[in-house]
Amino acid sequence: MRYYTEDHEWIEINGDEAVIGICEFAADELGDVTFVELPEEDDDFIIGDRLGTIEADETIDIYSPISGTVCAVNESLADEPELINESPEEKGWICRLTNFDNTELDDLMNESAYRKYLNTL
């Protein structure tokens, strides 16, 4: 299942890993992505910590929607930052976290709630 934040990050739980990225809405708003600053593997984050930065027509920070430890980063984004524009919710993922607390997901939106939220913007 996928969860969403009001800042347009998404998170998908795959077993004991949580995959994090930005939503299509945010990618469209950014314009052409030219650079992505990724977190370091083995870094620990708590909810709201800055994971990295995406540079495009506008530069945004990416925040961690849950607490955890980075177990992988999307190295493809170093050479192909445009993956964020082309496939933000598949190939353009940012990082994967382990050691997270499932109860933190309770404060995030499901897809239906996120779609309703988008309609208010």
C-alpha positions in Angstrom: 0.0 0.0 0.0 1.1 3.5 -0.8 0.9 6.5 1.6 1.2 10.2 0.9 2.1 13.5 2.6 0.7 17.0 2.2 4.2 17.9 0.9 3.7 15.4 -2.0 6.1 12.7 -0.9 4.9 9.1 -1.2 6.0 6.0 0.7 5.4 2.4 -0.2 6.0 -0.5 2.2 7.6 -3.5 0.6 8.2 -6.1 3.4 10.7 -4.6 5.8 11.6 -1.7 3.5 9.9 1.6 2.9 10.4 3.2 -0.5 10.2 7.0 -0.7 9.7 9.4 -3.6 7.8 12.5 -4.7 4.4 12.4 -6.3 3.6 13.1 -9.9 1.9 16.3 -8.9 5.2 17.6 -7.3 7.2 16.5 -10.3 4.9 18.3 -12.7 5.1 21.5 -10.6 8.9 21.4 -10.5 9.6 21.5 -14.2 12.6 19.8 -15.7 14.7 18.2 -12.9 18.4 18.8 -13.4 20.0 17.5 -10.2 19.0 15.3 -7.2 20.9 15.4 -3.9 20.4 12.0 -2.2 20.9 10.9 1.4 23.7 8.7 2.4 23.2 5.0 3.0 23.1 4.1 6.7 22.0 7.6 7.7 19.2 7.7 10.3 16.3 10.1 9.9 13.3 11.0 12.0 10.0 12.3 10.6 10.5 15.7 9.0 14.2 15.5 8.5 15.5 16.6 5.2 16.5 13.6 3.0 17.8 15.6 0.1 17.1 18.3 -2.6 15.7 18.3 -6.1 16.8 21.1 -8.4 14.7 22.1 -11.3 12.9 25.4 -12.4 12.2 25.4 -8.6 14.4 23.8 -5.9 12.6 21.8 -3.2 13.8 19.8 -0.2 12.6 16.2 0.3 11.5 15.4 3.8 11.3 12.0 5.4 7.6 11.0 5.9 8.7 8.4 8.6 11.7 7.6 10.7 14.2 5.0 9.6 17.6 4.1 8.3 18.6 4.6 4.7 19.4 1.1 3.2 19.5 2.2 -0.5 19.4 5.2 -2.7 18.4 5.5 -6.3 21.9 5.8 -7.9 20.3 6.2 -11.3 19.2 9.7 -10.4 22.8 10.9 -10.4 23.1 10.3 -14.2 19.4 10.6 -15.0 17.7 13.1 -12.8 15.0 13.4 -15.4 13.6 10.0 -14.1 11.9 12.2 -11.5 9.9 13.8 -14.3 9.4 10.7 -16.4 8.5 8.3 -13.7 8.3 9.9 -10.3 6.3 7.1 -8.7 8.2 4.2 -10.2 11.7 4.6 -11.6 12.3 8.0 -9.9 12.2 6.8 -6.3 14.6 8.6 -3.9 15.6 6.1 -1.2 14.6 3.0 0.8 14.4 2.9 4.6 14.6 0.1 7.1 14.1 0.1 10.9 10.9 2.1 10.6 7.8 2.1 12.9 4.6 1.1 11.1 2.5 3.2 13.5 4.0 6.4 11.9 2.1 5.5 8.8 -1.2 6.2 10.6 -0.7 10.0 10.2 -0.3 9.7 6.4 -3.0 9.7 3.7 -4.0 6.8 1.6 -4.4 7.2 -2.2 -8.1 8.2 -2.0 -7.5 10.8 0.7 -4.5 12.2 -1.2 -6.6 12.5 -4.4 -9.2 14.5 -2.4 -6.4 16.6 -1.0 -5.2 17.5 -4.5 -8.6 18.7 -5.4 -8.4 21.3 -2.7 -5.2 22.9 -4.1 
